[in-house]
Amino acid sequence: MSRTVWIVLGVIASVVIAWFVVDLVFSVVWFIVKLAIVAVVAVVVFFLLRSWLGRAGDRKQVES
């Protein structure tokens, strides 16, 4: 009987530990995905601003 109790407690502990490990892994993966999305958006915004400011600089040179 006591061996069955230890098996049940071991299964419960395994499920609880696995729950936290999976939660941690998904949090890290989501952080990496979010970081990649932010990097892509930052690069797009950088090139848009660069092209927009570059045209504004070209206009000033033409007007001068």
BABA-746584 format. One record per residue: x, y, z of N, C-alpha, C, O in turn; residue in three letters; residue number from 1. Coordinates in steps of 0.02 Angstrom, whole numbers. Example, Ala and Ser with C-alpha at 12.3 -4.5 7.8 and 13.67 -1.06 7.14 Angstrom:
! residues 2
n.c1, n.c2, n.c3, ca.c1, ca.c2, ca.c3, c.c1, c.c2, c.c3, o.c1, o.c2, o.c3, vopa, numar
660, -284, 390, 615, -225, 390, 660, -165, 390, 712, -166, 423, Ala, 1 $
642, -112, 354, 684, -53, 357, 645, 2, 394, 670, 57, 402, Ser, 2 $
//
This chain:
! residues 64
n.c1, n.c2, n.c3, ca.c1, ca.c2, ca.c3, c.c1, c.c2, c.c3, o.c1, o.c2, o.c3, vopa, numar
42, -60, 0, 0, 0, 0, 43, 63, 0, 28, 110, -36, Met, 1 $
96, 63, 39, 137, 124, 44, 174, 137, -22, 189, 194, -39, Ser, 2 $
190, 83, -58, 223, 91, -123, 177, 126, -172, 200, 167, -212, Arg, 3 $
113, 111, -171, 64, 143, -215, 58, 217, -200, 50, 258, -246, Thr, 4 $
61, 235, -136, 58, 306, -117, 117, 344, -146, 109, 399, -171, Val, 5 $
177, 314, -141, 236, 347, -169, 232, 354, -245, 255, 403, -273, Trp, 6 $
204, 304, -277, 196, 308, -350, 149, 364, -369, 162, 403, -415, Ile, 7 $
93, 369, -333, 45, 422, -347, 76, 491, -333, 67, 537, -373, Val, 8 $
112, 497, -278, 145, 561, -263, 199, 577, -316, 207, 635, -334, Leu, 9 $
234, 526, -339, 284, 537, -391, 252, 560, -457, 279, 603, -491, Gly, 10 $
196, 531, -474, 160, 551, -535, 136, 623, -529, 142, 662, -576, Val, 11 $
108, 640, -471, 83, 709, -461, 142, 758, -464, 136, 810, -496, Ile, 12 $
197, 741, -431, 256, 785, -433, 282, 792, -505, 302, 846, -525, Ala, 13 $
282, 737, -542, 306, 739, -612, 262, 785, -654, 288, 823, -695, Ser, 14 $
198, 780, -645, 152, 822, -684, 161, 896, -665, 162, 939, -709, Val, 15 $
169, 911, -601, 178, 980, -580, 244, 1009, -607, 246, 1065, -633, Val, 16 $
298, 970, -602, 363, 993, -628, 359, 1001, -704, 385, 1050, -731, Ile, 17 $
329, 954, -739, 323, 959, -812, 282, 1021, -831, 298, 1054, -880, Ala, 18 $
229, 1036, -793, 188, 1094, -807, 231, 1158, -805, 226, 1199, -850, Trp, 19 $
272, 1165, -752, 314, 1224, -746, 368, 1227, -800, 384, 1280, -826, Phe, 20 $
396, 1169, -817, 448, 1168, -869, 419, 1187, -937, 449, 1226, -974, Val, 21 $
361, 1160, -954, 329, 1176, -1017, 309, 1250, -1019, 316, 1283, -1070, Val, 22 $
284, 1276, -963, 266, 1346, -959, 328, 1390, -970, 324, 1441, -1005, Asp, 23 $
383, 1372, -940, 445, 1409, -948, 470, 1407, -1020, 491, 1457, -1048, Leu, 24 $
467, 1348, -1051, 490, 1340, -1121, 446, 1382, -1168, 473, 1416, -1212, Val, 25 $
380, 1380, -1158, 337, 1420, -1201, 348, 1495, -1190, 343, 1534, -1238, Phe, 26 $
362, 1515, -1129, 376, 1586, -1115, 439, 1608, -1151, 441, 1662, -1181, Ser, 27 $
491, 1567, -1149, 554, 1584, -1183, 544, 1585, -1259, 569, 1631, -1292, Val, 28 $
509, 1536, -1285, 496, 1534, -1357, 455, 1594, -1379, 470, 1625, -1430, Val, 29 $
404, 1612, -1341, 362, 1670, -1358, 404, 1733, -1356, 395, 1778, -1398, Trp, 30 $
449, 1739, -1306, 492, 1798, -1301, 537, 1803, -1363, 546, 1857, -1390, Phe, 31 $
565, 1746, -1385, 609, 1747, -1444, 569, 1766, -1507, 594, 1804, -1549, Ile, 32 $
508, 1739, -1514, 466, 1756, -1572, 449, 1830, -1570, 452, 1864, -1622, Val, 33 $
430, 1856, -1512, 413, 1927, -1506, 474, 1971, -1522, 467, 2023, -1554, Lys, 34 $
532, 1949, -1498, 593, 1986, -1513, 608, 1988, -1587, 630, 2039, -1614, Leu, 35 $
597, 1932, -1622, 608, 1929, -1694, 559, 1974, -1731, 578, 2008, -1779, Ala, 36 $
496, 1975, -1709, 446, 2018, -1741, 464, 2092, -1731, 459, 2132, -1778, Ile, 37 $
485, 2109, -1671, 505, 2179, -1658, 566, 2197, -1700, 569, 2253, -1726, Val, 38 $
613, 2152, -1709, 672, 2167, -1750, 652, 2179, -1823, 678, 2225, -1854, Ala, 39 $
607, 2139, -1849, 585, 2147, -1919, 548, 2214, -1927, 561, 2250, -1975, Val, 40 $
504, 2230, -1881, 467, 2293, -1885, 515, 2352, -1878, 507, 2402, -1912, Val, 41 $
564, 2346, -1834, 613, 2400, -1825, 653, 2412, -1889, 667, 2469, -1907, Ala, 42 $
672, 2358, -1923, 710, 2366, -1985, 666, 2399, -2039, 690, 2443, -2075, Val, 43 $
603, 2379, -2044, 558, 2409, -2093, 549, 2483, -2078, 552, 2525, -2123, Val, 44 $
537, 2500, -2015, 527, 2570, -1995, 591, 2610, -2008, 588, 2667, -2031, Val, 45 $
649, 2580, -1994, 712, 2614, -2006, 720, 2632, -2080, 739, 2689, -2096, Phe, 46 $
706, 2584, -2124, 714, 2599, -2196, 661, 2647, -2221, 675, 2688, -2265, Phe, 47 $
601, 2644, -2194, 550, 2693, -2213, 570, 2764, -2192, 565, 2811, -2231, Leu, 48 $
594, 2771, -2130, 616, 2836, -2107, 677, 2860, -2147, 682, 2919, -2163, Leu, 49 $
722, 2814, -2162, 781, 2833, -2199, 763, 2858, -2270, 791, 2907, -2294, Arg, 50 $
717, 2823, -2301, 697, 2844, -2369, 658, 2909, -2365, 666, 2952, -2409, Ser, 51 $
616, 2917, -2315, 577, 2978, -2308, 622, 3038, -2293, 614, 3091, -2323, Trp, 52 $
669, 3029, -2247, 715, 3084, -2230, 764, 3096, -2286, 787, 3153, -2296, Leu, 53 $
782, 3044, -2324, 827, 3053, -2380, 795, 3095, -2435, 828, 3137, -2465, Gly, 54 $
731, 3084, -2448, 695, 3125, -2498, 688, 3197, -2474, 694, 3243, -2514, Arg, 55 $
676, 3206, -2410, 671, 3274, -2384, 738, 3310, -2391, 740, 3370, -2406, Ala, 56 $
793, 3275, -2380, 859, 3304, -2388, 873, 3319, -2461, 905, 3370, -2476, Gly, 57 $
851, 3277, -2508, 859, 3289, -2578, 822, 3351, -2600, 847, 3390, -2640, Asp, 58 $
762, 3361, -2574, 722, 3420, -2591, 756, 3483, -2568, 755, 3534, -2603, Arg, 59 $
785, 3482, -2509, 819, 3542, -2484, 880, 3559, -2527, 894, 3618, -2538, Lys, 60 $
915, 3508, -2551, 973, 3521, -2592, 952, 3549, -2660, 987, 3591, -2688, Gln, 61 $
896, 3525, -2686, 871, 3550, -2751, 849, 3621, -2744, 862, 3662, -2789, Val, 62 $
815, 3638, -2689, 790, 3706, -2680, 846, 3756, -2669, 838, 3814, -2686, Glu, 63 $
902, 3735, -2640, 956, 3782, -2624, 992, 3808, -2684, 1039, 3848, -2677, Ser, 64 $
//
